[in-house]
Amino acid sequence: MKKDIDFQPVTGVKLAIAKEEVNGIEEWAVYIINLNLIELNTVMITSKGYGIIDGEEKKTSVLRHLVKELGAESIAKVEPIDPALFALNNEYWVSYYILDQIFDKKFLFKEGSLAPNNIQYIPELDLLGVLIN
């Protein structure tokens, strides 16, 4: 049971939504950043969007991603994201192992958090976007 698992606090792991230009086209994507000096194993990431647009409740499908190993001080692209979803809350649950200990954390990009005034340079990615610790 989940209540029987000793989850340690997550440190050194961040999520970012950033944009890059590919063949002259602006593309947005979600990235996981491991700042730890040790690799993460069996990184499971679930994503979903939810909120209200034009007075109507909207939900996206739940997507699941697996990154088998995320090396020390490294980055992985999780998924592309359509800017139309920035009007929703975008929630990411990240679970991973370091050695035999499991870690688990929810990252939430709240609706509107990707507004132009929140976009900043993310040195780990060398891209512009929004970063969540």
C-alpha positions, 0 to 999 in steps of 0.5 A: 500500500502507498501509505506503507512506503516511506517517501523521502522529500524530493531535492535536486529535481526540477520540471520545466516547460520551455520553447525551442525553435526547430526548423523555423517552427516554435515548439514547446516541450516539458523537460525533467532536470536532475541536478543531483550528483547521482542518477535517477532510475525508473523515472515515472511521469504522469501528466494531465491538464484540467481547468475551465475554458470559456466557462466549460470544464476541460480535462486532457487525457492522462499520459504516462512516460518512463525514463529508465535512467536519468543520469547525474546532472542531466536532462530528459525531454518528457513530452511536447506540449501544445500552447493551447494547454497553457490555459489549463492547470498542467499537473505532473507526478514524478516518481523515481528511485535513487538506489532502493529508495523511492521519491515522489512529487507533484509539480503543477504549472498553474493556468496562466503560469506560462504567460509571457511575463513569466517566461525566463531564461533556464540555464540548464536547458539554454532555453526560455520557459518556466521552471518549477522546483 
